[in-house]
Amino acid sequence: MDPDWNTIGHVISSNHRTKVLGRLADSPATPTQIAADVDLASTHVSRALNSLREHGLVELLVPEDRRKGRVYGITSEGAETWELIQSKGLTK
């Protein structure tokens, strides 16, 4: 796969998006778990998740209408993007 530098640039231009994607690369999690694990406010995590979802890097693993206990996971594209970001040393 050729790297999508537009997507990579989108992720690494935000410390919040980088932290959230990196956290989800380890395992699926709820926004509350992510916030605690990467030491970010829930609002920042929610914004980062929405943005990463729009780019097809993360996905909601439970039904869309569920409000509590929403679990997010990384997509295969997200995993490939994260591997590239790490291999090129693009994390802050």
CYANA upper distance limits for C-alpha pairs under 8 A (distance plus 0.5 A):
  3 PRO  CA      8 ILE  CA      8.37
  3 PRO  CA     81 THR  CA      7.96
  3 PRO  CA     84 LEU  CA      8.07
  4 ASP  CA      8 ILE  CA      6.76
  4 ASP  CA     81 THR  CA      8.36
  5 TRP  CA      9 GLY  CA      6.25
  6 ASN  CA     10 HIS  CA      6.69
  7 THR  CA     11 VAL  CA      6.87
  7 THR  CA     55 HIS  CA      7.63
  7 THR  CA     81 THR  CA      8.31
  8 ILE  CA     12 ILE  CA      6.71
  8 ILE  CA     81 THR  CA      6.96
  8 ILE  CA     85 ILE  CA      7.45
  9 GLY  CA     13 SER  CA      6.31
 10 HIS  CA     14 SER  CA      7.72
 11 VAL  CA     15 ASN  CA      8.45
 11 VAL  CA     17 ARG  CA      5.97
 11 VAL  CA     18 THR  CA      6.10
 11 VAL  CA     52 LEU  CA      8.17
 12 ILE  CA     17 ARG  CA      7.58
 12 ILE  CA     18 THR  CA      6.16
 12 ILE  CA     85 ILE  CA      8.47
 12 ILE  CA     90 LEU  CA      7.52
 12 ILE  CA     91 THR  CA      7.34
 14 SER  CA     18 THR  CA      6.73
 15 ASN  CA     19 LYS  CA      6.62
 15 ASN  CA     92 LYS  CA      7.98
 16 HIS  CA     20 VAL  CA      6.64
 16 HIS  CA     40 LEU  CA      8.11
 16 HIS  CA     44 HIS  CA      7.17
 16 HIS  CA     45 VAL  CA      7.42
 16 HIS  CA     48 ALA  CA      6.69
 17 ARG  CA     21 LEU  CA      6.51
 17 ARG  CA     45 VAL  CA      8.35
 17 ARG  CA     48 ALA  CA      5.44
 17 ARG  CA     49 LEU  CA      7.90
 17 ARG  CA     51 SER  CA      8.41
 17 ARG  CA     52 LEU  CA      7.60
 18 THR  CA     22 GLY  CA      6.53
 18 THR  CA     91 THR  CA      7.56
 19 LYS  CA     23 ARG  CA      6.59
 19 LYS  CA     38 VAL  CA      6.88
 20 VAL  CA     24 LEU  CA      6.74
 20 VAL  CA     34 ILE  CA      7.23
 20 VAL  CA     38 VAL  CA      7.80
 20 VAL  CA     45 VAL  CA      7.29
 20 VAL  CA     48 ALA  CA      7.41
 20 VAL  CA     49 LEU  CA      7.78
 21 LEU  CA     25 ALA  CA      6.66
 21 LEU  CA     52 LEU  CA      8.28
 21 LEU  CA     57 LEU  CA      8.40
 21 LEU  CA     58 VAL  CA      8.16
 21 LEU  CA     74 ILE  CA      7.78
 21 LEU  CA     78 GLY  CA      8.01
 21 LEU  CA     82 TRP  CA      7.59
 22 GLY  CA     26 ASP  CA      7.54
 22 GLY  CA     82 TRP  CA      7.30
 23 ARG  CA     27 SER  CA      7.65
 23 ARG  CA     34 ILE  CA      7.21
 23 ARG  CA     37 ASP  CA      8.05
 23 ARG  CA     38 VAL  CA      7.70
 24 LEU  CA     28 PRO  CA      6.04
 24 LEU  CA     29 ALA  CA      7.29
 24 LEU  CA     34 ILE  CA      8.35
 24 LEU  CA     72 TYR  CA      8.06
 24 LEU  CA     73 GLY  CA      6.38
 24 LEU  CA     74 ILE  CA      6.17
 25 ALA  CA     73 GLY  CA      8.34
 25 ALA  CA     74 ILE  CA      6.59
 25 ALA  CA     79 ALA  CA      6.81
 25 ALA  CA     82 TRP  CA      7.84
 27 SER  CA     73 GLY  CA      7.37
 27 SER  CA     74 ILE  CA      8.45
 28 PRO  CA     71 VAL  CA      6.93
 28 PRO  CA     72 TYR  CA      5.93
 28 PRO  CA     73 GLY  CA      4.84
 28 PRO  CA     74 ILE  CA      7.60
 29 ALA  CA     33 GLN  CA      6.44
 29 ALA  CA     34 ILE  CA      6.77
 29 ALA  CA     71 VAL  CA      5.70
 29 ALA  CA     72 TYR  CA      6.00
 29 ALA  CA     73 GLY  CA      7.24
 30 THR  CA     34 ILE  CA      6.75
 30 THR  CA     69 GLY  CA      6.78
 30 THR  CA     70 ARG  CA      6.07
 30 THR  CA     71 VAL  CA      4.99
 30 THR  CA     72 TYR  CA      6.55
 31 PRO  CA     35 ALA  CA      6.53
 31 PRO  CA     42 SER  CA      7.25
 31 PRO  CA     45 VAL  CA      6.84
 31 PRO  CA     46 SER  CA      7.22
 31 PRO  CA     70 ARG  CA      7.85
 31 PRO  CA     71 VAL  CA      7.88
 31 PRO  CA     72 TYR  CA      8.16
 32 THR  CA     36 ALA  CA      6.79
 32 THR  CA     42 SER  CA      7.05
 33 GLN  CA     37 ASP  CA      6.55
 34 ILE  CA     38 VAL  CA      6.56
 34 ILE  CA     39 ASP  CA      8.49
 34 ILE  CA     40 LEU  CA      8.50
 34 ILE  CA     45 VAL  CA      7.70
 35 ALA  CA     39 ASP  CA      5.99
 35 ALA  CA     40 LEU  CA      5.34
 35 ALA  CA     41 ALA  CA      6.44
 35 ALA  CA     42 SER  CA      6.11
 35 ALA  CA     45 VAL  CA      6.65
 36 ALA  CA     40 LEU  CA      7.32
 40 LEU  CA     44 HIS  CA      6.97
 40 LEU  CA     45 VAL  CA      7.15
 41 ALA  CA     45 VAL  CA      7.01
 42 SER  CA     46 SER  CA      6.59
 43 THR  CA     47 ARG  CA      6.72
 44 HIS  CA     48 ALA  CA      6.59
 45 VAL  CA     49 LEU  CA      6.52
 46 SER  CA     50 ASN  CA      6.69
 47 ARG  CA     51 SER  CA      6.74
 48 ALA  CA     52 LEU  CA      6.54
 49 LEU  CA     53 ARG  CA      6.46
 49 LEU  CA     58 VAL  CA      7.69
 50 ASN  CA     54 GLU  CA      6.75
 51 SER  CA     55 HIS  CA      7.08
 52 LEU  CA     56 GLY  CA      6.87
 52 LEU  CA     57 LEU  CA      5.80
 52 LEU  CA     58 VAL  CA      6.26
 53 ARG  CA     57 LEU  CA      6.19
 53 ARG  CA     58 VAL  CA      5.45
 53 ARG  CA     59 GLU  CA      6.36
 56 GLY  CA     75 THR  CA      7.54
 56 GLY  CA     77 GLU  CA      7.54
 56 GLY  CA     78 GLY  CA      7.57
 57 LEU  CA     74 ILE  CA      6.52
 57 LEU  CA     75 THR  CA      5.82
 57 LEU  CA     76 SER  CA      8.05
 57 LEU  CA     77 GLU  CA      6.24
 57 LEU  CA     78 GLY  CA      4.37
 57 LEU  CA     79 ALA  CA      8.04
 57 LEU  CA     81 THR  CA      8.40
 58 VAL  CA     72 TYR  CA      7.21
 58 VAL  CA     73 GLY  CA      6.07
 58 VAL  CA     74 ILE  CA      4.78
 58 VAL  CA     75 THR  CA      5.67
 58 VAL  CA     78 GLY  CA      6.73
 59 GLU  CA     72 TYR  CA      6.11
 59 GLU  CA     73 GLY  CA      5.99
 59 GLU  CA     74 ILE  CA      6.72
 59 GLU  CA     75 THR  CA      6.89
 60 LEU  CA     64 GLU  CA      7.70
 60 LEU  CA     70 ARG  CA      7.53
 60 LEU  CA     71 VAL  CA      6.54
 60 LEU  CA     72 TYR  CA      5.08
 60 LEU  CA     73 GLY  CA      7.00
 61 LEU  CA     70 ARG  CA      7.90
 61 LEU  CA     71 VAL  CA      5.99
 61 LEU  CA     72 TYR  CA      5.96
 61 LEU  CA     73 GLY  CA      6.95
 62 VAL  CA     66 ARG  CA      7.52
 62 VAL  CA     70 ARG  CA      6.64
 62 VAL  CA     71 VAL  CA      6.66
 62 VAL  CA     72 TYR  CA      8.37
 66 ARG  CA     70 ARG  CA      7.07
 74 ILE  CA     78 GLY  CA      6.04
 74 ILE  CA     79 ALA  CA      6.77
 75 THR  CA     79 ALA  CA      6.65
 76 SER  CA     80 GLU  CA      6.70
 77 GLU  CA     81 THR  CA      6.56
 78 GLY  CA     82 TRP  CA      6.53
 79 ALA  CA     83 GLU  CA      6.63
 80 GLU  CA     84 LEU  CA      6.76
 81 THR  CA     85 ILE  CA      6.70
 82 TRP  CA     86 GLN  CA      6.68
 83 GLU  CA     87 SER  CA      6.46
 84 LEU  CA     88 LYS  CA      6.55
 85 ILE  CA     89 GLY  CA      6.68
 85 ILE  CA     90 LEU  CA      5.60
 85 ILE  CA     91 THR  CA      7.09
 86 GLN  CA     90 LEU  CA      6.56
 86 GLN  CA     91 THR  CA      6.97
